[in-house]
Amino acid sequence: MKETADHAIDLAGGMENVLVVEYTNRPDTPMTAGRDIWWHDALSGAQPIEAA
């Protein structure tokens, strides 16, 4: 599925960043250096906030 998303991103002219969610447990997911970010890594330093 990631390969299809990468192709669509290329056709659209690219993107600055792409969040990638790991749900298939595939260690061989192709990542584009400088663009792709694992969702769990992006949230690792986040702090919870109270909902209003």
MOPE-V899546 format. One line per field, one symbol per residue. psi: psi as a letter, one per 30 degrees, with the letter a starting at -180 (. if undefined). burial: # if it has 24 or more other C-alpha atoms within 12 Angstrom, else .. A space follows every 50 residues. Layout:
psi->???
burial->???
This chain:
psi->eeeeeeeeeeefgllelkkkkjffhjfgkkkjkfekkkeeeefegkkllk k.
burial->.....#.............#...............#.............. ..
